[in-house]
Amino acid sequence: MQFQTPLIPATLLKRYKRFLADVRFDDGREVTAHCPNPGSMLGMCDAGLRVWVEPNDDPKKKLDYGLRLIEKNEAMIVADTGIANKVVKEALCAGVVSNLSGKVQSEVRYGENSRADFLLVSKVGKTWVEVKSVTLSRRAGVAEFPDSKTARGAKHLGELAKRVALGDRAVMLYLIGRGDCDQFDIASDIDPVYAQAALDAKQAGVEVMVCRVKASPFEVILDHDFVYEGLTAKVT
């Protein structure tokens, strides 16, 4: 996924009200940027961090800039959670995600007032795919999800399990949005309910995939597939 406009570097001043971030450009100008991330952004909100924002000229948008990447310890982190689905969709349509193929449909209604991120339809049947953007890292090299409690995330796991019970295939895909992690785990201390839902879903037959992106001020693309092992995963 390429950015429509090359990103501009800035310094993070503060992130507040979940969706707002004040930043300072290198020329000293200070602006408020849209922060498209509903999570806590734990470990990614420290003042002084290098960030990358995307300008826009859309008159329908209230803010002229959107926060896209955060640079920490020389690693690029995808702050915009909406990028995850765009990267995965491109990869699915290109047929480069291991063991996932078929005609790609997005935002398909299923279950109880839910929408699946993707539905893959092929001759062998249906594959339902949910995608989660992973940015938390509290241990060197280990990415974790979630970074805050997420009842919605637990609900999605339950919906996937129901698809399996109906005879379909279901996949929970965690997309690590940072280049400094080659392992993955569930942050059970942050949300034990989600952790139990993840375990229940696995036991019900929901498959888990973990992938990683490679991010730059010009693009975010799929980097590696990972292999799931219990509640942890490591690069192949």
N, C-alpha and C positions, 0 to 999 in steps of 0.2 A: 504494500500500500504506500503510494507516494503522497506526500503532502502537496496540496494545491499550490502553496506558497512556501518557499524555504523558511525554516523557523529562525526566529531572532533570539539571540542570547540575552539573558537578563539575570538579575539577582532577586531571589525571593525575599520579600519583606515580611509577609504574613499571609496565612491562609485562614479564612474565617467564614462563618455562615455556610459551611460545607462547600458552596459553589463559587466562592469568590477568593481571589488571591491578588494581593498588591505586590507589584514587582517594579524594579528599577532597571532601566536600560543603561547600557554602558555610557551613554551621553548624559546621564543624570536624570532623564525624564522618568517620572513615576506614573504608572497607570494601574487600573484594576482590570484583571483578566478573568474570564470565565474559567472555573475549575471544574471540568466535567468528571467528577469522581465522587460518588455518594458514600464511599467508605471513610474510615478514620484517617487514612494515609499515614498510619503509624510509622514513625521514623523518616518521613518524607516532607515534613513541614517546618524544619528548622530554618530560622532566618539566616540568610547568607548563602543558602544553597544556590548553585547555578541552575537556572531553569531555561527552557526553550519555549517560546510562545509563537503562535501562528496568527498573523494579521488577517482580518477579513473586511470586506467592503459591503457586506450584506446589510441593507438598511433595516431588515427585520430583526437583527440581533442588537441587543441593548449595549453590548460591550464590543470594542473593536479588536480585542485579542482573546485568544483561547490558550490556556496552559496545556501543553502537549507532553513535554518530557522534563524530567528532573535528573540532574547529574549529581551523583554522590559517590565519593571514593573512586572517581574515574569511570564509573559505570553509568550507562544510560538507563533510566527507568521510565516506563510509559505511564504517565499520570492520567491520561485520558482513557477511561475504561471502555469507551465506545470504540476505540481502535481495535480492541481484541476481536470483535465480531467481523470487522472489515478485513483484518488479516486472515482470519480463519475462512471467511467466505471466498476470498481470492484463492487461498490454498486448496479449498475443496473443489472449486470450479476448475482449477488447474490440475486436479488429480494428484497432488503431491503430499497428501496426508496419509500416512501408513494405514492401510486396512479400512479406509473410508472412501466409498465411491458411490456414484449414483447421481440422478438428477437432483440438483440442489434447490430447495425451497426455503425461504426465510420467514421467520415470524409466523409460524403455523399454529393455529389454535389447537389446544388439546387439553384434556383433563378438566379441572375445575377453574375456569377463568384464567388459564395459563396460556402462554405462547412459547412454543419451542423455538430456540434460536435457529435451528436448522432441521429440516427433514430431508433425508436422502432416500430416493426411490429408485430401486433397481429391479432386475428380474428375480433376484433372490428375496426381495421383500423391502420392508421399511426400516430405516435407521434414524432414530431420534437423537439429536445432539444438543446438549446444553454447553455453553461456554462461560467460563469464569476468568476474569482478569486477575492475575496474581502479582502483587507488588511487595508484599511484606517479607522482610528478611531480618530475623533477630539473631541468627547464627550464621557464621561465615559460610557462604556457599549454599545455604538452605533457604528456599522460598517457601512461604506458608500461606494458607488460605483457611478461613477468612481473616481480615484485619479488624473486624468488628462483628457483633452478633448479627445474624442474617436469617430471619425466619423465612424470607422469600427463597433463600438458597436451599434451606432444608425442604421447603415445599417442592422445589424443582426436583430434588433427588427422589422424593416420594412419587412424583408424577412419572419420572423415568422408570421407576420400579413397576408401576402399573402398566406401562407399555410392554415391559418384558413379560408380565403375567398374561398379556393379551397375545403374545407370540411374536412381538416385534423385537428388534435389537435396539438397545439404548446405550448411549455413551455420554459420560461426563468428561468434558475436556477442559483441563486447567491450562491456561496459557500464561507462562511465566513472562512477565513484561520487564525483565531486567537481565542484563548480560553477565552479572557476577554470581549467578546461582546455577549449579548443575545438579541440585537435589531438590526434592519437594516433600512437604509433609502437611498434614492437617493441623491447624492451630487449635487443638482441643481445649486448651486452657482459656482461650478467648471465647469460644462458643462450643461448649460440650454437647449441646443439643444438635448442632450441625455435625459435629464429629460422629455422634451416634447415628445420625441420619445417613452419613457417608458409609458407615460400616453396614447398616441395614441394607442400603442400596446395593452395595457390593455383594452381600450375601443373597440378595434377590436376583442377581444376574446382571446388574448394571456394570458395564465396562468402564474403566477409568483410563484416560489417556492424559499425558502431560507433555506439552510442547513448550518451546521457548522461542522468543523473538530476538531479532537483531535490529536495534534501533539506531538511527542517526537523524540529524536535523533535516534530512531529505526524504527518508522513508522508514517504514517499519515492515519487516518481512519475517517469515517463518525461518527459524534457524535449525533447531534440532527436534527430533522426536525423542521421547523418554520412555522407559519401561516401568510400568507400575508394579510395585512389590508391597503388598499389604497396605499400610497407610503411608508408605514412602515410595519415592521413585528416584531413579538416578539415570544419568545420561548413558546412552548405549555407545 
